[in-house]
Amino acid sequence: MLEYVIAFVVGGLICFLGQLLMDVGKLSPTHTLSTLVVAGALLDGFQLYDRLIDFAGAGATVPITSFGHSLVHGAMAEGDRYGFWGVGMGVFEVTSVGISSTILFSFLIAIFFKPKG
């Protein structure tokens, strides 16, 4: 039961941080999203995000910060195996499903709805 509470609190704190960036920092949603992805990437670069995942479980894997973690995690793993070219391969190996889904669903939504822009 405690693991659910911890996951809820940590995930909520990440979302609260994003809301603070928009309300107090006056960042746009796009800038807030980018900031959280970069924060997750930086935390993974310093090998701290895995500790957060071990502590909070889904509270750390569900928010957008986990996407930054996945990008860096894949790049570092494949970079160790294949060198410079592995960095590019690793980024897409871990996140390809999310990126592909985003492209596909964006395309489908653009077909059925009139995009603003």
C-alpha positions as CSV (number, residue, x, y, z in Angstrom):
1,M,0.0,0.0,0.0
2,L,2.9,2.4,0.8
3,E,4.4,1.9,-2.6
4,Y,1.2,3.4,-4.2
5,V,1.3,6.4,-1.9
6,I,5.0,7.0,-2.7
7,A,4.3,6.7,-6.5
8,F,1.4,9.1,-6.2
9,V,3.4,11.6,-4.2
10,V,6.4,11.6,-6.4
11,G,4.4,11.7,-9.6
12,G,2.3,14.5,-8.1
13,L,5.5,16.4,-7.2
14,I,6.8,16.2,-10.8
15,C,3.4,17.4,-12.1
16,F,3.4,20.2,-9.4
17,L,6.8,21.3,-10.6
18,G,5.5,21.5,-14.2
19,Q,2.6,23.6,-13.0
20,L,4.9,25.9,-11.1
21,L,7.0,26.4,-14.2
22,M,3.9,27.5,-16.1
23,D,2.2,29.6,-13.4
24,V,5.2,31.2,-11.6
25,G,7.8,30.9,-14.3
26,K,5.4,32.0,-17.0
27,L,6.7,29.3,-19.3
28,S,4.5,28.1,-22.2
29,P,3.4,24.4,-22.1
30,T,5.9,23.6,-24.8
31,H,8.8,25.1,-22.8
32,T,7.6,23.4,-19.7
33,L,7.4,20.0,-21.5
34,S,10.9,20.6,-22.9
35,T,12.3,21.6,-19.5
36,L,10.9,18.4,-17.8
37,V,12.3,16.2,-20.6
38,V,15.7,17.8,-20.2
39,A,15.5,17.5,-16.4
40,G,14.8,13.8,-16.8
41,A,17.7,13.5,-19.2
42,L,20.1,15.3,-16.9
43,L,19.1,13.2,-13.9
44,D,19.7,10.1,-15.9
45,G,23.1,11.5,-17.1
46,F,24.1,11.7,-13.5
47,Q,22.6,8.3,-12.8
48,L,20.0,9.6,-10.4
49,Y,16.8,8.9,-12.3
50,D,17.2,5.1,-11.9
51,R,17.3,5.6,-8.2
52,L,14.1,7.6,-8.4
53,I,12.5,4.8,-10.4
54,D,13.6,2.3,-7.8
55,F,12.1,4.5,-5.0
56,A,8.9,5.7,-6.7
57,G,8.1,3.1,-9.4
58,A,5.3,4.4,-11.7
59,G,5.5,7.7,-10.0
60,A,8.8,8.3,-11.9
61,T,8.1,6.3,-15.0
62,V,4.8,7.7,-16.0
63,P,5.5,11.5,-16.1
64,I,7.3,13.1,-19.1
65,T,10.6,13.3,-17.3
66,S,10.8,9.5,-17.9
67,F,11.0,10.2,-21.7
68,G,14.2,12.2,-21.2
69,H,15.5,9.4,-19.0
70,S,14.7,6.9,-21.8
71,L,16.5,8.9,-24.4
72,V,19.7,9.3,-22.5
73,H,19.5,5.7,-21.1
74,G,19.3,4.2,-24.5
75,A,22.0,6.5,-26.0
76,M,24.4,5.7,-23.2
77,A,23.8,1.9,-23.4
78,E,24.2,1.7,-27.1
79,G,27.1,4.2,-27.1
80,D,29.0,1.8,-24.8
81,R,28.4,-1.0,-27.3
82,Y,28.8,0.7,-30.7
83,G,30.6,3.9,-30.0
84,F,29.6,7.2,-31.6
85,W,27.0,5.7,-33.9
86,G,25.4,3.7,-31.1
87,V,24.4,7.0,-29.4
88,G,22.0,7.8,-32.3
89,M,20.8,4.2,-32.5
90,G,20.2,3.9,-28.8
91,V,18.0,7.0,-28.6
92,F,15.5,5.5,-31.1
93,E,15.8,1.9,-29.9
94,V,14.3,2.7,-26.5
95,T,11.8,5.4,-27.5
96,S,10.8,4.3,-31.0
97,V,7.3,3.0,-29.9
98,G,6.5,6.4,-28.3
99,I,7.8,8.4,-31.2
100,S,6.1,6.3,-33.8
101,S,2.8,6.4,-31.9
102,T,3.0,10.2,-31.7
103,I,3.6,10.6,-35.4
104,L,0.8,8.1,-36.3
105,F,-1.8,9.5,-34.0
106,S,-0.9,13.1,-34.9
107,F,-1.4,12.2,-38.6
108,L,-4.8,10.5,-37.9
109,I,-6.0,13.4,-35.9
110,A,-5.0,15.9,-38.6
111,I,-7.0,13.9,-41.1
112,F,-10.2,14.0,-39.1
113,F,-9.9,17.4,-37.5
114,K,-8.9,20.8,-38.9
115,P,-5.5,21.6,-37.3
116,K,-5.1,25.2,-36.2
117,G,-2.0,26.8,-37.3
